[in-house]
Amino acid sequence: MEKLLIIEDSKDIKTQLKWGLKKDYTLFFASSVKDGIAQFKKHSPKVVTLDLGLPPHEDTAEEGLRCLSEIIKLNPFTKVIIITGNSDREHALTAIERGAYDYYCKPINISELKIILKRAFHLANLERENRNLKERVNRRSTELCGMVGQSHEMRAVFDTIRRVATSDVPVLIQGESGTGKELAARAIHSLSMRSEGRFVPINCGAIPENLLESELFGYEKGAFTGADTSTAGKFEYASGGTLFLDEIGDLPLKLQVKLLRFLQDKKIQRIGGHEDITVDARIITATNVDIQQAIKEGRFREDLFFRIGVVTIKLPPLRERGEDIMLLANLFLSRFSKEFGKNVKGFSLEAQHRIKEYEWPGNVRELENRIQRAILLTDKTVLEASDLGLKSESPFTVSSKNYSGLTLKEIRELIEKDVILASLDRHKWNILKTAQELGISRPTLYELMRKYHIKL
């Protein structure tokens, strides 16, 4: 039965309440503020009935209001029902203002009081369920490192993440650029037994080949010019935690052999070293390239693919996530409005239509970038499609800019950024194809993207 605390100094009323309510509730009684607070702390009832006229000041509401304040301070969700005389209605209203749930005037009619109590318990239970639900939602969002989605495809992804997190098997995450591969890797790490260890990410396509090996495996003193001290690599740094190898499809064949060896026996050798170093790190990899095609072309080892892909998680592109698109759009709008101190309320009907119809080649990151930029630059309370660059088929056009008042250097940088964005847009944010079109290396493209704050 539900617990009900009755704080009342009248023996007659306590007797009446005991006989009238004992079949419906587990009753606890107190006759003073001190006793009442002690009983409340001990039993944590959801509902309390409180007489305002308590000793040593039975003729005033002083003690009763003090007791109410203490209870609300201990648990603001407690439903406190004030039991008062008709002459004390003003004090009862004061109690309502200070957090009491309701009041009931003497003389007490048990049938009427039962109705008030039943409603109070129902509301208390309903509020507790809502709080628990909100906590579960917040917990899921936190444990999944901010990944959000309600579509069938994303629920399946979340379920797989929770299942694989409990083991140490290698996981390969596949998906287009901007679908959240690193977030998925972080979520696996945060739910695993290694969550107290480090999560060490490294982008295999963003570092030149001659530097990547030393970044991953470290080097011994004197291994090459400039190696003045022995240095641990990312593998050793991730020991006890998780090493996330992004863009694994760009890993050179020479390093694929070393990674394969590690996956087989958990040992590495630093550059210039001869001793095996045992490393306890879980490997999670990700790619946006077609690994099977890379295997056919001899750019990726098939035996390594079988090692890293014990479990494969495929992240759906944003265009296939249905109502998740507007869910994420509204989430970003709320976040950036708060971050930039803006009062942006939402999207116009046309903007909503464009958001839903656009293909989103850059996926979630493109959506986030567009909304962030729009909120930063707008003075409106409702974002239009044009604010998001969704008015025309090619939103990043050099000729549409107004460069008046800018220096030549500023104009050159704006044009360079727009050209990069347009190329990324055309190639669905594929780094390799974009770099080839622009006639630059992948590391150079990554450097330019960092310079202009373009997120993948």
Backbone torsions as a table, in degrees:
resi	resn	phi	psi	omega
1	MET	NA	155.8	177.2
2	GLU	-68.4	148.1	178.9
3	LYS	-89.0	134.9	178.0
4	LEU	-129.8	123.0	177.2
5	LEU	-98.2	126.8	179.4
6	ILE	-113.4	113.6	178.4
7	ILE	-105.0	104.5	-170.6
8	GLU	-154.9	133.8	-179.0
9	ASP	-97.8	-8.6	179.2
10	SER	-83.0	119.4	179.9
11	LYS	-63.0	-38.4	-178.6
12	ASP	-63.7	-44.7	-179.3
13	ILE	-67.9	-38.6	178.0
14	LYS	-62.0	-40.9	178.4
15	THR	-64.4	-43.6	178.9
16	GLN	-59.9	-46.0	-179.1
17	LEU	-67.9	-36.7	179.4
18	LYS	-61.3	-49.1	-178.0
19	TRP	-72.1	-29.9	-177.3
20	GLY	-82.6	-24.0	-171.6
21	LEU	-119.0	-7.0	-172.7
22	LYS	-64.7	-23.2	179.3
23	LYS	-78.3	-20.9	-175.0
24	ASP	-102.1	-25.3	-173.7
25	TYR	-140.0	156.9	168.5
26	THR	-85.3	115.4	-170.2
27	LEU	-98.7	141.2	172.5
28	PHE	-130.0	137.9	-174.4
29	PHE	-119.7	148.6	174.2
30	ALA	-147.8	151.2	-176.7
31	SER	-116.7	-1.9	-178.6
32	SER	-146.0	168.9	179.6
33	VAL	-62.6	-46.0	-178.1
34	LYS	-59.7	-46.9	180.0
35	ASP	-67.6	-39.7	-179.2
36	GLY	-62.7	-44.8	179.6
37	ILE	-65.9	-38.5	178.7
38	ALA	-62.2	-44.1	178.8
39	GLN	-65.6	-38.2	-179.7
40	PHE	-64.4	-45.1	178.9
41	LYS	-63.7	-35.3	-176.6
42	LYS	-74.8	-41.3	-170.7
43	HIS	-108.2	-16.4	178.6
44	SER	48.9	56.6	179.0
45	PRO	-71.7	149.8	177.5
46	LYS	-78.2	-27.3	-176.2
47	VAL	-129.0	140.5	179.0
48	VAL	-133.1	136.7	167.9
49	THR	-102.1	135.9	-171.4
50	LEU	-134.6	123.1	172.7
51	ASP	-85.2	129.2	-178.3
52	LEU	-73.2	-29.0	-177.7
53	GLY	-89.4	82.9	-177.0
54	LEU	-109.6	153.9	178.3
55	PRO	-67.1	149.6	9.2
56	PRO	-92.4	11.4	-179.2
57	HIS	-123.3	66.1	-175.2
58	GLU	-63.4	-23.9	-175.1
59	ASP	-88.5	0.2	177.7
60	THR	-129.0	173.1	178.9
61	ALA	-97.3	8.9	-173.4
62	GLU	-57.6	-52.1	-176.9
63	GLU	-68.3	-39.9	-179.2
64	GLY	-63.6	-42.7	178.8
65	LEU	-67.8	-34.6	176.5
66	ARG	-65.6	-41.4	178.0
67	CYS	-62.7	-42.6	178.1
68	LEU	-58.9	-46.2	-179.2
69	SER	-60.5	-41.3	180.0
70	GLU	-64.4	-42.2	-179.5
71	ILE	-65.3	-45.9	-179.2
72	ILE	-64.8	-34.2	178.4
73	LYS	-66.1	-39.2	179.5
74	LEU	-71.1	-39.7	178.8
75	ASN	-153.1	99.2	-176.1
76	PRO	-65.4	-11.7	-178.8
77	PHE	-91.2	-1.9	180.0
78	THR	-66.8	137.5	177.6
79	LYS	-93.5	105.0	-179.0
80	VAL	-100.9	120.5	179.0
81	ILE	-103.6	119.1	-178.6
82	ILE	-81.7	126.8	174.4
83	ILE	-101.9	117.6	-172.1
84	THR	-143.4	162.1	174.5
85	GLY	-85.7	163.9	-179.4
86	ASN	-58.5	-33.7	-177.9
87	SER	-73.4	-15.0	-178.9
88	ASP	-103.4	20.8	-177.0
89	ARG	-61.0	-34.3	179.0
90	GLU	-62.5	-41.5	177.3
91	HIS	-67.2	-34.7	178.4
92	ALA	-63.6	-40.1	178.1
93	LEU	-66.1	-36.5	174.9
94	THR	-61.3	-41.0	178.1
95	ALA	-62.3	-39.0	177.7
96	ILE	-61.3	-43.1	179.2
97	GLU	-62.2	-29.2	-177.3
98	ARG	-92.2	6.2	172.7
99	GLY	120.1	-0.7	177.4
100	ALA	-67.7	150.5	-177.7
101	TYR	-78.3	-44.7	-175.6
102	ASP	-161.6	172.8	172.9
103	TYR	-136.8	155.1	-179.4
104	TYR	-135.7	130.0	-176.3
105	CYS	-88.9	137.8	173.3
106	LYS	-70.2	155.0	0.0
107	PRO	-72.3	152.4	-174.3
108	ILE	-83.2	129.3	170.8
109	ASN	-106.9	112.6	-173.2
110	ILE	-56.9	-40.7	-178.2
111	SER	-62.5	-42.4	178.8
112	GLU	-67.3	-42.3	-179.5
113	LEU	-64.3	-35.6	179.1
114	LYS	-61.1	-38.2	179.6
115	ILE	-64.2	-44.1	179.0
116	ILE	-63.4	-43.3	179.7
117	LEU	-63.8	-43.1	-179.4
118	LYS	-61.0	-41.8	179.2
119	ARG	-66.6	-39.8	179.9
120	ALA	-64.4	-44.8	178.8
121	PHE	-65.0	-39.5	179.5
122	HIS	-61.6	-45.4	-179.9
123	LEU	-66.5	-40.5	178.8
124	ALA	-61.0	-42.9	179.3
125	ASN	-67.9	-39.4	179.4
126	LEU	-64.4	-44.0	178.6
127	GLU	-64.0	-37.9	179.1
128	ARG	-65.4	-41.5	177.7
129	GLU	-61.5	-42.0	179.5
130	ASN	-65.1	-39.9	178.1
131	ARG	-64.9	-42.0	178.9
132	ASN	-63.5	-40.4	179.3
133	LEU	-63.8	-44.4	179.5
134	LYS	-63.0	-40.6	178.8
135	GLU	-64.1	-39.1	179.1
136	ARG	-65.2	-41.9	179.1
137	VAL	-63.2	-45.7	179.2
138	ASN	-63.8	-37.3	-180.0
139	ARG	-66.3	-42.4	179.1
140	ARG	-62.1	-44.3	179.9
141	SER	-62.0	-41.3	-179.3
142	THR	-68.4	-46.4	-176.8
143	GLU	-67.8	-24.3	178.3
144	LEU	-96.5	17.5	174.0
145	CYS	55.4	38.1	175.9
146	GLY	89.7	-1.9	177.6
147	MET	-67.3	130.4	-175.4
148	VAL	-129.2	140.6	176.0
149	GLY	173.9	146.7	178.0
150	GLN	-121.2	-5.2	-178.7
151	SER	-68.2	159.0	179.6
152	HIS	-58.6	-40.3	-177.8
153	GLU	-63.5	-42.1	-178.0
154	MET	-75.6	-33.2	176.2
155	ARG	-62.3	-37.4	177.0
156	ALA	-65.5	-39.1	177.4
157	VAL	-62.7	-47.1	-179.2
158	PHE	-60.7	-40.0	179.7
159	ASP	-63.7	-42.6	179.3
160	THR	-65.6	-40.9	178.8
161	ILE	-58.0	-46.2	-178.9
162	ARG	-64.6	-35.9	-178.2
163	ARG	-70.8	-45.1	-174.9
164	VAL	-78.3	-19.9	-176.3
165	ALA	-62.6	-28.7	-174.4
166	THR	-77.4	-11.3	179.9
167	SER	-112.5	-179.7	179.9
168	ASP	-111.3	15.6	-176.8
169	VAL	-68.0	146.3	175.9
170	PRO	-63.5	143.4	-179.3
171	VAL	-125.9	133.6	174.6
172	LEU	-108.7	123.0	-179.9
173	ILE	-105.7	121.8	-178.8
174	GLN	-113.2	147.2	178.5
175	GLY	165.2	159.6	178.8
176	GLU	-66.0	163.2	176.9
177	SER	-59.0	134.9	176.4
178	GLY	88.1	6.4	-179.7
179	THR	-86.6	-9.5	176.4
180	GLY	102.6	35.7	-176.8
181	LYS	-66.3	-40.7	179.1
182	GLU	-68.9	-35.8	176.4
183	LEU	-61.5	-41.2	178.5
184	ALA	-62.8	-41.3	178.6
185	ALA	-64.2	-43.0	178.3
186	ARG	-63.6	-36.6	179.1
187	ALA	-64.5	-42.7	177.1
188	ILE	-59.7	-45.0	-179.8
189	HIS	-63.0	-44.7	-175.6
190	SER	-67.0	-25.0	179.9
191	LEU	-93.4	-3.7	-174.7
192	SER	-91.8	172.2	175.9
193	MET	-69.4	-9.8	179.7
194	ARG	-95.0	9.5	-172.5
195	SER	-60.3	-25.0	177.8
196	GLU	-79.3	-14.4	178.3
197	GLY	-85.8	-178.6	-177.5
198	ARG	-78.5	147.8	166.7
199	PHE	-107.9	114.5	-173.1
200	VAL	-115.1	105.3	179.3
201	PRO	-94.5	146.1	173.5
202	ILE	-148.1	134.9	-179.7
203	ASN	-94.4	110.5	-175.1
204	CYS	-68.3	-19.4	-178.9
205	GLY	-94.4	-8.3	-175.5
206	ALA	-97.1	-6.4	-176.1
207	ILE	-116.8	130.2	178.6
208	PRO	-55.2	147.1	-174.2
209	GLU	-56.8	-37.8	-177.0
210	ASN	-71.0	-15.2	177.9
211	LEU	-103.7	-23.0	-173.6
212	LEU	-63.4	-40.3	-177.8
213	GLU	-61.7	-44.1	179.8
214	SER	-69.0	-32.6	176.4
215	GLU	-63.4	-41.4	-176.2
216	LEU	-79.6	-47.0	-169.0
217	PHE	-106.5	-9.6	-179.0
218	GLY	77.4	-178.7	-178.5
219	TYR	-153.6	156.8	177.6
220	GLU	-92.1	157.6	178.6
221	LYS	-58.8	130.1	179.2
222	GLY	84.3	5.2	-178.1
223	ALA	-65.0	-30.0	178.1
224	PHE	-159.1	170.2	-179.7
225	THR	-59.1	125.3	-179.6
226	GLY	98.6	-10.3	178.6
227	ALA	-82.8	77.8	-174.6
228	ASP	-78.7	-23.2	178.8
229	THR	-138.2	158.1	174.8
230	SER	-72.4	136.0	-174.6
231	THR	-133.3	131.5	177.2
232	ALA	-77.2	148.3	178.0
233	GLY	-97.7	-173.3	-176.3
234	LYS	-63.7	-32.9	178.8
235	PHE	-59.6	-50.9	-179.4
236	GLU	-65.9	-38.1	-179.5
237	TYR	-62.8	-30.0	-177.9
238	ALA	-89.2	1.8	-178.0
239	SER	-58.2	130.5	-175.4
240	GLY	89.7	-8.2	-178.9
241	GLY	-131.8	-138.3	-174.3
242	THR	-130.2	132.9	173.5
243	LEU	-104.0	121.7	-178.9
244	PHE	-106.5	113.7	179.6
245	LEU	-101.1	97.6	179.5
246	ASP	-81.9	153.8	-178.2
247	GLU	52.8	47.3	-178.7
248	ILE	-61.1	-24.0	178.8
249	GLY	-65.4	-18.0	178.1
250	ASP	-94.0	3.1	-178.6
251	LEU	-69.2	124.7	179.7
252	PRO	-58.4	151.2	-176.6
253	LEU	-58.4	-37.3	-179.8
254	LYS	-59.9	-41.3	-179.3
255	LEU	-79.1	-24.0	174.5
256	GLN	-61.2	-37.4	178.9
257	VAL	-63.8	-43.5	-178.9
258	LYS	-68.1	-36.8	177.9
259	LEU	-66.9	-40.1	178.9
260	LEU	-61.2	-41.7	179.1
261	ARG	-62.4	-43.3	179.5
262	PHE	-61.1	-43.7	-179.0
263	LEU	-64.1	-27.2	-179.2
264	GLN	-80.5	-42.5	-174.4
265	ASP	-130.4	6.0	176.6
266	LYS	61.6	33.5	179.4
267	LYS	-129.3	147.3	176.7
268	ILE	-133.7	167.1	169.9
269	GLN	-129.0	135.0	175.2
270	ARG	-70.6	158.8	174.4
271	ILE	-62.4	129.6	-179.3
272	GLY	81.9	0.3	-179.5
273	GLY	-102.3	162.7	-180.0
274	HIS	-124.4	-8.4	-178.9
275	GLU	-95.6	140.7	174.5
276	ASP	-75.6	137.0	177.1
277	ILE	-115.8	120.6	178.6
278	THR	-80.8	129.7	-177.1
279	VAL	-127.1	128.8	178.4
280	ASP	-101.3	82.0	-179.9
281	ALA	-132.1	140.0	174.1
282	ARG	-86.1	140.9	-178.7
283	ILE	-107.1	124.4	170.3
284	ILE	-121.8	131.5	-178.6
285	THR	-120.6	163.4	178.5
286	ALA	-150.0	152.3	177.6
287	THR	-158.1	153.6	172.9
288	ASN	-114.8	8.9	178.5
289	VAL	-99.2	162.3	177.3
290	ASP	-79.7	100.9	-176.2
291	ILE	-62.7	-39.9	-179.8
292	GLN	-60.7	-40.3	177.8
293	GLN	-67.3	-38.6	178.2
294	ALA	-63.9	-35.3	177.5
295	ILE	-65.8	-44.0	179.6
296	LYS	-61.4	-35.7	-178.0
297	GLU	-84.7	0.2	178.3
298	GLY	77.0	15.7	-179.8
299	ARG	-92.4	-9.7	-179.1
300	PHE	-144.9	135.9	-176.8
301	ARG	-75.0	131.5	-179.7
302	GLU	-66.8	-38.7	-179.1
303	ASP	-66.0	-31.8	176.4
304	LEU	-70.2	-38.8	178.0
305	PHE	-58.0	-43.0	179.8
306	PHE	-66.5	-28.8	179.7
307	ARG	-75.9	-44.3	-175.7
308	ILE	-81.0	-20.4	-174.8
309	GLY	-104.7	37.2	176.1
310	VAL	-55.2	-43.4	171.5
311	VAL	-125.5	131.0	178.6
312	THR	-115.4	129.7	176.0
313	ILE	-113.0	123.3	179.3
314	LYS	-105.4	117.0	179.2
315	LEU	-87.0	126.9	-178.1
316	PRO	-72.4	147.1	174.3
317	PRO	-66.4	155.8	-176.1
318	LEU	-59.2	-35.7	-177.3
319	ARG	-64.3	-15.9	-179.7
320	GLU	-103.6	12.2	-175.0
321	ARG	-104.7	11.8	171.9
322	GLY	56.1	-126.0	-175.5
323	GLU	-68.8	-10.9	175.3
324	ASP	-59.7	-27.1	-177.4
325	ILE	-61.0	-50.1	-179.5
326	MET	-73.0	-31.2	176.4
327	LEU	-59.8	-47.3	179.7
328	LEU	-68.9	-40.1	179.8
329	ALA	-59.1	-45.5	179.9
330	ASN	-68.7	-34.1	176.5
331	LEU	-63.5	-47.0	178.9
332	PHE	-65.6	-39.2	178.7
333	LEU	-60.0	-45.4	179.1
334	SER	-64.1	-43.1	-177.4
335	ARG	-64.6	-48.7	-175.2
336	PHE	-77.0	-28.8	174.9
337	SER	-61.3	-43.1	178.6
338	LYS	-68.9	-42.8	-177.3
339	GLU	-63.3	-40.2	-176.8
340	PHE	-94.6	3.0	179.5
341	GLY	66.4	31.9	-179.7
342	LYS	-99.3	163.1	179.9
343	ASN	-114.1	52.5	-179.4
344	VAL	-84.3	119.7	-172.6
345	LYS	-87.7	-32.3	-176.2
346	GLY	174.3	-159.6	-177.4
347	PHE	-112.8	145.5	174.0
348	SER	-67.8	166.0	179.9
349	LEU	-61.5	-40.2	178.9
350	GLU	-65.0	-41.4	179.2
351	ALA	-62.5	-42.2	177.9
352	GLN	-60.7	-41.8	179.9
353	HIS	-63.1	-45.7	-179.3
354	ARG	-64.5	-39.8	179.4
355	ILE	-60.6	-42.7	-178.3
356	LYS	-71.9	-32.9	-174.7
357	GLU	-88.0	-24.0	-177.3
358	TYR	-66.5	147.0	-174.9
359	GLU	-77.1	-20.9	-179.6
360	TRP	51.5	64.6	179.1
361	PRO	-62.3	-27.7	177.5
362	GLY	-90.8	2.7	174.4
363	ASN	59.4	-143.8	-171.8
364	VAL	-61.8	-37.7	-179.1
365	ARG	-66.8	-36.1	177.0
366	GLU	-65.9	-43.4	177.2
367	LEU	-59.0	-45.4	-179.8
368	GLU	-62.7	-45.4	-179.0
369	ASN	-62.6	-43.4	-178.3
370	ARG	-64.3	-43.8	-178.1
371	ILE	-69.9	-39.6	177.2
372	GLN	-59.1	-47.3	-179.2
373	ARG	-64.7	-42.7	-178.1
374	ALA	-62.5	-43.7	-178.6
375	ILE	-69.7	-36.6	179.3
376	LEU	-62.3	-37.6	-173.3
377	LEU	-95.1	-13.6	-172.7
378	THR	-90.7	154.4	170.3
379	ASP	-114.8	7.7	-177.0
380	LYS	-86.1	164.7	173.8
381	THR	-97.9	-14.9	177.8
382	VAL	-129.9	126.7	-179.4
383	LEU	-79.4	134.6	175.9
384	GLU	-95.7	165.8	178.9
385	ALA	-59.7	-36.9	-179.2
386	SER	-66.1	-30.2	177.6
387	ASP	-64.4	-29.1	-178.8
388	LEU	-92.5	0.7	-178.3
389	GLY	71.5	27.3	-176.3
390	LEU	-108.9	15.4	-177.4
391	LYS	-74.7	-41.3	-177.2
392	SER	-115.2	169.8	-178.6
393	GLU	-67.4	-31.4	180.0
394	SER	-119.3	91.3	-172.8
395	PRO	-69.3	-20.7	-177.5
396	PHE	-106.2	87.7	-178.2
397	THR	-117.2	130.1	-177.0
398	VAL	-66.0	-41.9	-172.6
399	SER	-66.6	-19.8	-176.1
400	SER	-82.0	-5.2	-175.0
401	LYS	-80.6	151.9	172.5
402	ASN	-110.6	112.4	-173.1
403	TYR	-102.8	12.2	-178.2
404	SER	-61.3	136.7	177.8
405	GLY	87.1	-1.2	-178.6
406	LEU	-103.3	152.3	175.9
407	THR	-77.8	165.0	179.9
408	LEU	-60.4	-39.5	179.4
409	LYS	-63.1	-43.9	179.9
410	GLU	-64.2	-40.8	178.9
411	ILE	-63.8	-44.2	-179.7
412	ARG	-59.9	-41.9	-179.6
413	GLU	-67.9	-39.6	177.9
414	LEU	-62.9	-43.6	179.5
415	ILE	-64.1	-43.4	-179.9
416	GLU	-60.4	-43.6	179.2
417	LYS	-63.5	-43.1	-179.4
418	ASP	-65.6	-37.9	178.5
419	VAL	-64.0	-42.1	178.4
420	ILE	-63.6	-46.4	179.7
421	LEU	-61.6	-42.2	-179.5
422	ALA	-64.3	-41.2	179.2
423	SER	-66.4	-43.6	176.1
424	LEU	-59.1	-41.4	-180.0
425	ASP	-61.8	-44.7	-178.2
426	ARG	-64.4	-36.2	-175.9
427	HIS	-99.4	20.7	177.7
428	LYS	53.0	40.6	174.9
429	TRP	61.7	30.8	174.1
430	ASN	-84.8	115.9	-173.3
431	ILE	-64.1	-45.0	-177.0
432	LEU	-60.9	-49.4	-178.5
433	LYS	-65.9	-38.2	178.9
434	THR	-64.7	-44.4	179.4
435	ALA	-62.1	-40.8	179.3
436	GLN	-63.4	-43.1	179.5
437	GLU	-64.0	-39.4	-178.1
438	LEU	-81.9	-8.6	178.4
439	GLY	72.1	32.3	178.8
440	ILE	-130.1	167.1	178.3
441	SER	-80.8	163.5	178.2
442	ARG	-61.1	-46.8	178.4
443	PRO	-57.6	-38.4	178.1
444	THR	-64.5	-40.8	178.0
445	LEU	-63.9	-43.0	177.7
446	TYR	-61.0	-39.6	179.9
447	GLU	-64.0	-42.3	177.9
448	LEU	-65.1	-37.6	179.1
449	MET	-65.8	-39.0	175.7
450	ARG	-64.5	-41.1	-179.5
451	LYS	-59.5	-41.3	-176.2
452	TYR	-99.9	13.0	175.2
453	HIS	57.2	43.1	175.9
454	ILE	-96.4	117.1	-178.2
455	LYS	-95.1	140.8	175.3
456	LEU	-77.5	NA	NA
